[in-house]
Amino acid sequence: MHCNSLTSDIPNNRKVNKSLVEKAGESVQWTVTEIQSLLDMPFNDLIFQAQQVHRRHHDANAVQLSTLISVKTGGCSEDCGYCPQAARYHTGVENQDMLSIDSVVTAAAAAKAQGATRFCMGAAWRGPKQRDMEKVTQMISAVKALGMETCATLGMLKPEQARQLGEVGLDYYNHNLDTSPDYYEEIITTRNYQDRLDTLREVRNAGINVCCGGIVGMGETREARAGLIAQLANLDPYPNSVPVNHLVQVEGTPLYGTAVLDPLEFVRTIAAARITMPKAMVRLSAGRREMSEAVQALCFLAGANSIFYGDKLLTTGNPDVQQDKALLDKLGMQSLSASS
Ligand code: SF4
């Protein structure tokens, strides 16, 4: 077959989708329908387009490594339906007071020795109390002194708290939108979508980079996944770092027993995030341990370029560090340096 006839044979809907992909890189708003059209593309076309956008803005064989530590575990007053740390669910997670600064610094130094460039500190709070802020800011300063990038996820922030974090030079603040506005109330009722957007605004106002993503596989529709990506991509500016989590089902949480999402649908979500937020670091986050190496490789092909590294996430498991090194070697991928 002559190659011209290949071009003229492209169905109209695929030509439309191609022009959507051409939006990538422009400073534009995305509609949910447009993002759903991306998610609806033939899989190979979607991955090809995502990979092209990826290569325009990133080293396609590099991955940023972050390590996450829980600095205060369990006993949270919120009702996030996926979370084993909510006090109201019986999941076997033991409550733990805030870790000492020394033990956090020791963990950060160990993560650095393993190749992590960013150290994320998470606390199971609705938001920090003012009395927690002193210890948290000292922790951030101590980890920064090791030459690592710092990230914190502490729940909702008041303007003054965001300012305090900005003053000690916190590099990133993670606060996820979790899902689309329409599906949100199925998952969380103790805070609303606007609360989340307000915290993100305070983080930006304090000059801290925004790390913001969501969770898929919570029983949402493809349209809801498109709705989440639209919210993220339309933040002004879109987040520098976009964690895409695959629900880890924990017994005792309301979402335990949810129908498991097809892994290829997860890969599609990564691709849509890459196309609509071309310069962001798209992070393959929770749920990676449950993914085969082949699915992880497809996620990298679809534009994921950041992973959590270390044997544990906040309370759920993560692939073993040696296993990760072996996978990256197999794929010929290298880790990115700290400023990337
Ligand atoms: S996700 Fe965060 S805010 Fe929600 S219950 Fe868990 S620790 Fe609390």
Boltz pocket constraint, residues with backbone or C-beta under 6 A from the ligand:
constraints:
  - pocket:
      binder: B
      contacts: [[A, 76], [A, 77], [A, 78], [A, 79], [A, 80], [A, 83], [A, 84], [A, 85], [A, 86], [A, 123], [A, 124], [A, 125], [A, 126], [A, 155]]
      max_distance: 6.0
